[in-house]
Amino acid sequence: MDIDAKKIELLDWLLHINDESKLKKIMALKIVLDKEIVAHTISGYPVDKEEYINMVKEADERITSGNYTTLEDLEKEIENW
C-alpha cells in the first residue's frame, strides 16, 4: 500500500470516529508528532525545541544565581560516599 492509499484509509477511519475520548487522544498524538525533537534527556525523554530552550534558560538562571555545584565540590562529596 503506497502512502496516498494509507492517508486515504486513515482519513476514512478518522471521519468515522464518534468517540470524543479517542479524538482527544489522536489530537494529543498529533501535537506530539508535530513537535520537532531536538534532543533527549538522560532518561531518553524526547525534548522539542521549545522545551530545550526553556531548559537552557533555566540552567542559565541557576548559574547566574550561583545555584550550581562546582567540580571541586562534587569531588569532595564523592569522597564521602
GROMACS elastic network, one bead per residue, 0.5 to 0.9 nm:
[ bonds ]
;  ai    aj funct       b0    kb
    1     4     6  0.81918   500
    1     5     6  0.61146   500
    1     6     6  0.65998   500
    2     5     6  0.54630   500
    2     6     6  0.63786   500
    2     7     6  0.88389   500
    3     7     6  0.61676   500
    3     8     6  0.86832   500
    4     7     6  0.50702   500
    4     8     6  0.62795   500
    4     9     6  0.86329   500
    5     8     6  0.51173   500
    5     9     6  0.61592   500
    5    10     6  0.85689   500
    6     9     6  0.50672   500
    6    10     6  0.60961   500
    6    11     6  0.85363   500
    7    10     6  0.50475   500
    7    11     6  0.60219   500
    7    12     6  0.85076   500
    8    11     6  0.50348   500
    8    12     6  0.60757   500
    8    13     6  0.85144   500
    9    12     6  0.51774   500
    9    13     6  0.62033   500
    9    14     6  0.86597   500
   10    13     6  0.50354   500
   10    14     6  0.61098   500
   10    15     6  0.85781   500
   11    14     6  0.50238   500
   11    15     6  0.60808   500
   11    16     6  0.87302   500
   12    15     6  0.51637   500
   12    16     6  0.65332   500
   13    16     6  0.54092   500
   13    17     6  0.66320   500
   14    17     6  0.53734   500
   14    18     6  0.88674   500
   14    23     6  0.83302   500
   15    18     6  0.83419   500
   17    20     6  0.80835   500
   17    22     6  0.75944   500
   17    23     6  0.73370   500
   18    22     6  0.81715   500
   18    23     6  0.80604   500
   19    22     6  0.54100   500
   19    23     6  0.65126   500
   19    24     6  0.88990   500
   20    23     6  0.50866   500
   20    24     6  0.62454   500
   20    25     6  0.87357   500
   21    24     6  0.50620   500
   21    25     6  0.63113   500
   21    26     6  0.86775   500
   22    25     6  0.51031   500
   22    26     6  0.62016   500
   22    27     6  0.86130   500
   23    26     6  0.50026   500
   23    27     6  0.60908   500
   23    28     6  0.85393   500
   24    27     6  0.50656   500
   24    28     6  0.61495   500
   24    29     6  0.86068   500
   25    28     6  0.50377   500
   25    29     6  0.61973   500
   25    30     6  0.86040   500
   26    29     6  0.50213   500
   26    30     6  0.61581   500
   26    31     6  0.87215   500
   27    31     6  0.63021   500
   27    32     6  0.87300   500
   28    31     6  0.51733   500
   28    32     6  0.64063   500
   28    33     6  0.87079   500
   29    32     6  0.50918   500
   29    33     6  0.60777   500
   29    34     6  0.84866   500
   30    33     6  0.50652   500
   30    34     6  0.59446   500
   30    35     6  0.86873   500
   31    34     6  0.52029   500
   31    35     6  0.65481   500
   32    35     6  0.54950   500
   32    36     6  0.85466   500
   33    36     6  0.75867   500
   33    37     6  0.89375   500
   35    47     6  0.89556   500
   35    48     6  0.59841   500
   35    49     6  0.78087   500
   35    50     6  0.89042   500
   36    47     6  0.83033   500
   36    48     6  0.53783   500
   36    49     6  0.65154   500
   37    40     6  0.78382   500
   37    46     6  0.61234   500
   37    47     6  0.54944   500
   37    49     6  0.65703   500
   38    46     6  0.77276   500
   38    47     6  0.60877   500
   38    48     6  0.53817   500
   38    49     6  0.57529   500
   38    52     6  0.75462   500
   39    44     6  0.89770   500
   39    45     6  0.84989   500
   39    46     6  0.61044   500
   39    47     6  0.51441   500
   39    48     6  0.68452   500
   39    49     6  0.80523   500
   39    52     6  0.73886   500
   40    43     6  0.76653   500
   40    44     6  0.52764   500
   40    45     6  0.52644   500
   40    47     6  0.53259   500
   40    48     6  0.85456   500
   41    44     6  0.50518   500
   41    45     6  0.51159   500
   41    46     6  0.65442   500
   41    47     6  0.69965   500
   42    45     6  0.74086   500
   47    50     6  0.81120   500
   47    51     6  0.59213   500
   47    52     6  0.60351   500
   48    51     6  0.53808   500
   48    52     6  0.60652   500
   48    53     6  0.86806   500
   49    52     6  0.50497   500
   49    53     6  0.61729   500
   49    54     6  0.86424   500
   50    53     6  0.52468   500
   50    54     6  0.63140   500
   50    55     6  0.86847   500
   51    54     6  0.50757   500
   51    55     6  0.61231   500
   51    56     6  0.86692   500
   52    55     6  0.50106   500
   52    56     6  0.62197   500
   52    57     6  0.86037   500
   53    56     6  0.51493   500
   53    57     6  0.61693   500
   53    58     6  0.86156   500
   54    57     6  0.50481   500
   54    58     6  0.60916   500
   54    59     6  0.85291   500
   55    58     6  0.51533   500
   55    59     6  0.61522   500
   55    60     6  0.85616   500
   56    59     6  0.50647   500
   56    60     6  0.60663   500
   56    61     6  0.85882   500
   57    60     6  0.50105   500
   57    61     6  0.61644   500
   57    62     6  0.86659   500
   58    61     6  0.50628   500
   58    62     6  0.62686   500
   58    63     6  0.86880   500
   59    62     6  0.50790   500
   59    63     6  0.62413   500
   59    64     6  0.85904   500
   59    68     6  0.89971   500
   60    63     6  0.50927   500
   60    64     6  0.60661   500
   60    65     6  0.85586   500
   61    64     6  0.50268   500
   61    65     6  0.60816   500
   61    66     6  0.85231   500
   61    67     6  0.83811   500
   62    65     6  0.51859   500
   62    66     6  0.61623   500
   62    68     6  0.65454   500
   63    66     6  0.50461   500
   63    67     6  0.56467   500
   63    68     6  0.59253   500
   64    67     6  0.75353   500
   65    68     6  0.84742   500
   66    69     6  0.86812   500
   69    72     6  0.81692   500
   69    73     6  0.61828   500
   69    74     6  0.65206   500
   70    73     6  0.51810   500
   70    74     6  0.62388   500
   70    75     6  0.86321   500
   71    74     6  0.50401   500
   71    75     6  0.61136   500
   71    76     6  0.86448   500
   72    75     6  0.51096   500
   72    76     6  0.62934   500
   72    77     6  0.86676   500
   73    76     6  0.51245   500
   73    77     6  0.62062   500
   73    78     6  0.86576   500
   74    77     6  0.50050   500
   74    78     6  0.61400   500
   74    79     6  0.87364   500
   75    78     6  0.50733   500
   75    79     6  0.64491   500
   76    79     6  0.52672   500
   76    80     6  0.70428   500
   77    80     6  0.54361   500
   77    81     6  0.69931   500
   78    81     6  0.53081   500
